[in-house]
Amino acid sequence: MYLYKRSFTTSWTIFFIMALSIVSAAVLSLLASLLKEKKEEARELDRSQQLLLSAKVFDPEGYFLIAKDGSFIPAKNKGGGVLVPSEHKEKATARDVAEVYRLRVRPMVVDSAGGLMTYAQAGLNMARYLAEWKTAKPGTLKYLPIYEILPVDGQGVPEGYVIPITGFGLWDRIVGYISILPNGETVRGIAWYDQKETPGLGGTIAEASWQKQFLGKKIFQPNQQGQIDMSRSPIGISVVKGTVKDTLGNSPKGVNSVDGMAGATLTGNGVTRAYKDNLELYRPFFEQLGKNSIG
């Protein structure tokens, strides 16, 4: 009996390497596709949570909120997205968030006169339009995206409106939400869900401890007598250097200003510009809300 050692030719070696490369590429491509879908689902969940957070329907600690006697208390999903008071701070599941979002959030657009309409009425594909809005220069698109926040049963007059905000911080684009009460001038809450600012410095804009100071702030700057004219008053929210108390004292400007972040002046300036540039576009809409509120 003869034993022989099989020899591999150069052609066989090349063929084996190519086959291995093709199989590996196919496997990696499949995994990337599967992970991409999962990542997009995670991003969509985060965007939904951040929008609900800005509207004070969701808490940064992961449970729902419901308005009661002028404050917000813990709530839970009793089914179908309907929230009821809860004695405990029950963590919301992804399914809970999706249900509450579908029931309470109604995507709309605003036209140049401040009128509200659905995407269908405007002849728009919502997903494509929002993707276009995110990269467009403020003021270049015909319609402005907005979200109505409906009552707990999903019916009736909106209890607030969420406006997407985009701008530039120190390093890159920053994207978030600001929620306004039906009077068209008072902030209900904010959130920044896409930002690449320096952790511990500019990255503070994504922290709940900094965001909570926006609650109750005004988006219009009053005059020295404390009066607001929605058609003329400067609009936006200013992030001051230092604290509002030390910088503005008892000045009426304090109602539309918030404390800055130590070591993050440029990020604060970017946030200030983002609010000014974006909210200015919605001025006709705020005027309509103000007229309805007075009426």
N, C-alpha and C positions, 0 to 999 in steps of 0.2 A: 504494500500500500504506500502510495506517495502522498505526502502532505505538501500542499503548495500555498503560498501566501498570495492572496488576491491583490493585484495591483490596480490602482485607480489612475486612469489616464487624465491628462490635463482637461480634455473635453468633458469627461465625467465630473470632475471637480467643479468646473465652471457651471455646468448644468445644475449641479446640486446647490451651489451657492445662489444661483438665480432663482431656483424653485423655492428655496428657503426664504429668500428676500420677498418673493411674490406672496407667499403664504403669510409671512410676518406682516407685510403691508396690508393685506386683506383683513387680518385679525385686528390690527391697530385701527384701521379705518372703521371697522364694525364697532369696536369699543368706543371710538371717538364719537360715532353717530349716536350710540346709546347714551353715552355720558352727556352729549350736547343736549339731548332731549331732557335729561334729568336736571342739568344745570339751568336750562331755560325754565323748567317748572319751578325750580328753587328761586330763580330771579323773579318770576311772576308772583310767587307767594310773598316774597319780600316787598315787592312794589305794592301789593294789595295791603299788606300789614302797615307799610309806611304811610299810605294814603289814609287808612283808617286811624292811624296814630295821629296824623295831623288834624283829623276831624274830631279827636277826643272820643273815638269809638273803641280804640285799642290802646292799651297801656304798654310802655316799654318793657315791663316785666312779663308780658305775654298773656295777659288776661283782658277781657272786654270791659268797657265802661258804659254806663248809662247815666244820662242827666237826671238829677232829682234835687228839687229845692235849691236850685242855683249852684249845685256842685256835681261832681261826677263820682259815682260809686261803682264798686265791682259788679259785673254782670256775667251771665252765662247764656249760651245758646240753648233754648228749650226745644229747638227743632226748626228747620227751614230758615234759619238765620234770625229768628225773632229773639231778641235779648230780654231777659228778665233779671231783676236784682238777685244778687247772690251773696250769701253770708261769707263766702270764702273767695279768695283770689284764684279761681280755677284756671289752669293753663288751657289756652285754646289750641285745638288741633288744627292741622292744615285744612281739614274738611270744614270745621267751624268757620274759619276765616273765609273760605270760599263761599259758604252759604250766606254769611253776613254781608259780604261784599256784594253778592248778586242781588240781595234784597234791598240793601241800603244805599248803594252807589249807582247813580244813573249818569253815564257819560253823555255830555252835551257839547255843543260849540256855541260860541258867541260871535255875532257878526259886528260889522263896524259901527252899527248904531246902538249896540248893546243888547240886541235881541237874542233870546235863547232859542235853540233848535236842536233836534237830534242830528246825528251824523247822516241818517237816511234822508232827512228833509234837506240837508245841505248837499246831498249827492256824493258823500265821501265814504271811503273805506276806512274805518276807524284805525285798524292796525297800521296801515300804510301811512295814514295822515299823522299819527302820533310819532312814528319813526322819522318822518320828514320834519316834523316840528322840533324834535330833539336836537337836530343838527342845523336847523335853519336860523338865520339871523333874526332876532326879535323884530316884529313889524313887517316881515316880508310875506307872510302868509295871509290869505283872505279871512280865514276863520281862526278863532282862538279856542283851544281845548279847555274844558271846565267840567267839573263833576258836581252833581247835586247830591247832597247827603239827606236822604229821606228819613222820616220818623221811624221808630222801632218796628212798626208793622209794614214798612215799605210803601205807605200810602200818605197822601196829603201834601201839604206845603213843605218844601225843603227846610230843614233846620240849619242849613249851612251850605257853603259852596267851597269846593277845593280847587285851587288854581295851581297848575304845575309851574315851577320856577326853574329857569336855567341861566347859567352865567359862568364866569371863570374865577377860580380862586387863585392861589399862588402858583400851583403847578399845572392844573388841568381844569376841564369843565366840571362844574358842580350842578347837580340836578336834585330838585326836591319838590315839596308841596307847601302851600300855605292855605289854611282854611279861614274863611271869613263868615261872620254871622250874617243873617238876612238883612241887617241894617246897612250893609255895604261898607262898613268902616271899621268894625272891631274884629280883631284876630281871635280865632278859636283855638288855633294851634299850628305848629309847623313841623316839618321833617325834611331832612336831607338824606337821600338814600343812595346817591352815587357821587362820591367825592374821593379824591386822592390826596387830601391835605396831610400835612405832617402830624402823625399821632402825638397826642399830648399838647399840640399847639393848635394849628388850624383845624386839625381833625376833631376838635372840640365841638364843631358845628353839628356833628352827628350824635352828640351826647345829650341824653334826656335832661341832665342837670342844667345845661345851657339853654336848651330849647324851651324849657318850661316858663322862662321869663317873658316869652312872647304872648302868653295867654292874657287877653284883655287889652293888649296894645292897640293903638289906632294906626291905620295905614295912611291917614292924611295928617299933614303937619298943621296944627292950629296957628292962628296969628297970636299976637301978644295979648289979645283979650280972650284967648282960648277958643275962638270960634273957627269952624271949619266950613269951607265952601268946596263941595265936591267937584265943581267945574273948574276951580282955579287953584285950590290949595296944593302945595307940593305933595307928591305922593311917594310912598315907600316907607321903609323902616331902616333907620340908621344904626349901625353898630359903632358905638363911640369908642375912643381910645381911653381905657380906664373904665370908670363906672358912670352911670347916668347921674347919680347923686353928686359926685365930685365934679363932673364935667358941666352939667346943665343946671344943677341945683333945683329950684322950683320953677324953672322955665317951662312954659306950655309945651315946648319941643320934647320934653321928657316922655310924653304920652306915645310918641312914635319912635322911641330910641331904646336900645338895649345895651347892656354892658358888653364891653369887648372881651377879647381873649388875650391873656398875657403872652407876649412874644409872637402874636399872629395878626399884626396890624394889616398886612396885605390881604390876608384871607378875609378879615372883617370888611375891608374896603370892597372886596369882590362880592361879598354877600350884600352889602349896601347897594352896590350898582345893580346886582341881579334883581333885587326887589324893586328898585326904582324903574329899571328898564322894562320889566315884565308887567308890573302892576299898572304902569302908565297906559299900556295898551287896553286894559280892561276898564279904564275910567268911565266910558259911556255906560257900561254895565253897572258899575257901582252907583252912578247917578240914577239909573232906573230903579235900583234897589232902594236908594235913599228916598226917592219920590213915593214909592209904594209904601215904605215904612212910615213916612209922614202922613200919607193918606189913610 
